[in-house]
């Protein structure tokens, strides 16, 4: 016997008792009922986590159910949650159950579907439109669908729609629809399985826990009149102690829907919209007329699906043929009102009589007609969807339009709903039309919401409608945006790290430090400059370069950096397209994302950031190639000019510091590299002429050509009147060209005639000539060093003093490289310098020379100094390979050898295993009693290593 089926009524109880053969219904006394109910409460306290105010509101059956034998049951999630509740349960506790215990959260829309509870035939085209439209409305808005939950009538159509959506997206998709069925406990089949073993008196606590872990098996392939629909995701079963009575759940369902509609949408920052609710009526009986009437009277917008049959068609006919008349209200003013004519009432009465099998008396018919009349008069709440109407396209649009009509008094409320639903199509068709004007500042809060929730289409729409970003993006607004980043993102982790244990909010100074770290100090953000922000980290007020407080000169740039730091692909792409300096923006985004990818721990997130970084590099390559095809010389200027808006960096420095090899390998960059390599020298000079002039400097004035000598290109390369790109794609502005002569290189044609002094100066300032002199001097250095080592003596000679002075200059050169690095901070300069392999070689050679040169002054270490300096000379010879790297034939070979050495290291690890194995075995066999650790180790490695080269050490073996 199952005592948990006891009626919660305090006067009588109907209990369903299970025997081995049959199920009987017995009347129990109040004393027996109270005793059993108290014991059930005690057991529930030990099993349930759901809080309830009183004993009669506690669930008496709950858990998970698996449907077996249903069509397509393998497509939907295998287990569905269910709970049985008393009919007078507090609806707020049910909302807590849905939100907290079942982890459903809060919906952004509640769609209550009502209609025929029995199977009926719907037009195949209308059925398809209804299924797709309902699911589209639920998915696009994050809605819940509430139905009667049984496998019949309109509930079956909703379940089939849910199943098709799950088949399309997969059972593990996060976007699956939440379909909640609220049904009467007393009418469903197999309900004894839902309580079997849960609260039996003879069942131990351990057994009850084990039973609770296993879902209930619900068979769909057995006979029965009323079954639960297998495609709903959750079930609430309402019980009042009766059996076989329909409609028990109606009152509690209405209360639950009202409690859900009172919930607030969003987080703590934007909980200013309650959950909108809409009622959708499909087919139906007289109860549907009552349900629709109650919804309309309670201010809930309703959508009637015309053509679905019975009650829905009656409503549709009334709305279509109702006449509009002018009536006076209590104040005497006229207003339009829809009424049902007498002839229409007669026709509607005939249809109501045929709506159900049971007979209606005149009073019932009149009440239904009055309900229909009241619904038709609520034009802002009563909506009819007609599939064949040219106005109505999809049922999802009809549902959302109905909700907007219900909130027609406030544009802001309507806009909030479209933002919450993320339906840009509804916003365009209903709110942003020619007859509606938005004043300045009215869209600021909506723009903030769309930025935070990554709604790119809405951001585009607001900017197209004239929202001024300079007015919107103040320092405070940008600070708020950074304080609303998601907690699980990498930027939040680093912002929290910058803040430390301080309880303050994030500020732009924290963001600036992160940007510096992510760009390897290549980009100096405005947030760390005194002209924009004070030095106090707690002050978020600022002043832009024009003196306007709290605003930015280029808000698009700030939003681009903000979206890139969060890894938002579509949003960052849009802001990049709106940037004026597109090349610099793409390179800065690329270097930030590349460094973020290296620091990200999550594998999927790491891959996403890497792909996004590659995408921005592709953008930069596309812009560069387009500019290069338009104007080669001006593209070179674009790559070299300092950008005030991007931290005084150059596009070339950003690409180099970001190790963007694909970008650097492009023809435009290679052309610039060639120009920088030649300096002011013309490309018409042959290598023979350059070598001849290096050997014989007086020939410079006669043989060397400079860019100023190229008369046919003088007018084209003059910056003042130079060729212009049709659109400043690369970010160069003719009126703000920051390329100056005091920069590292000057490759422009000045258009002036050069004097002999200027020719000599420009010749020796050319990088290629500097490199030639450096190579010559290095060879002389090697000759001098080799001569000293070959005639090494204790007495200091003039050559040794010259060599020591030469070494001092080499030390000075290394310090100069560090001091003149492109990074702003000394730590990054030193880090960037030390990560270069050749700098490590230079450092090692200089340290060895210092040690060896110092040891030569002491007799005890003079011999050792010779060895150290000899090794140092060998390193300097190896350093000569760096000179070969600039050669187009030898350079690739060096790269190949370097990569081959990496593979060789793994091979040596394998070889080392065999080497040690053979060495230990041979040492143990041939020299078993050798004393001393060092001789043994030398024997293991020394003999085995040289035996690979054919040295067998036969004299040692024979001498044994």
Buried (B, 14 or more C-beta within 10 A) or exposed (E): BBBBBBBBBEEEBBBBBBEEEEEEEEEBEEEBBBBBBEBBBEBBEEBBEBEBEEBBBBBBBBBBBBBEEBEBBEBBBEBBBBBBBBBBBBBBBBBBBBBEBBEBEBBBBBBBBBBBBEEBEBEEEBBEBBBBBBBBBBBBBBBBBBBBBBBBBBBBBBBBBBBBBBEEBEEEEEEBBBBBBBBBBBBBBBBBBBBBBBBBEEBEEEEBEEBBEEBBEBBBEEEEEBBBBBBBBBBBBBBBBBBEEBBBBBEBBBBBBBBBBEBEBBEEEBEEBEBBBBBBBBBBBBBBBBBBBBBBEBEBBBBBBBBBBBBBBBBBBBBEBBEEEEEEEEEEEEEEBBBBEEEBBEBBBEBBEEBEEEEBEEEBBBBBBEBBBEBBBBBBBBBBBBBEEEEBBBBBBBBBBBBBBBBEEEBBBBBBBBBBBBBBBBBEBBBBEEEEEBEEEEBBBBBBBBBBBBBBBBBBBBBEEEBEBBEBBBBEBBBBBBEBBEEEBBBBBBBEEBBEEEEEBBBBBBBBBBBBBBBBBBBBBBBBEEEBBEEEBEEBEBBBEEEEEBBBBBBBBBBBBBBBBBBBBEBBBBBBEBBBBBBBBBBBBBBBBBBBBEEBEEEEBBEBBBEBBBBBBBBBBBBBBBBBEBBBBBBBBBBBBBBBBBBBBBBBBBBBBBEBEEBBEBEBBEBBBEBBBBBBBBEEBEEEBBEBBBEEEEEBBEBBBBBBBBEEBBEBBBBEEBEEBEEBBBBBEEEEBBBEEEEEBBBBBBBEEBEEEBBBEBBBBBBBBEEBEEEEEBEEBBEBBEEBBEEBEEEEEEEBEEBEEBBEEBBEEBEEBBEEBBBBEEEBBEBBBEEEEEBEBBBBBBEBBBBBBEBBEEEEBBEBBBEBBEBBBEBBEEBEBBBEEEEEEEEEEBEEEEEEEEEEEEEEEEEEEEBEEBBBEBBEEBBEEEEEEEEBEEBBBBBBBEBEEEEEBEEEEEEE
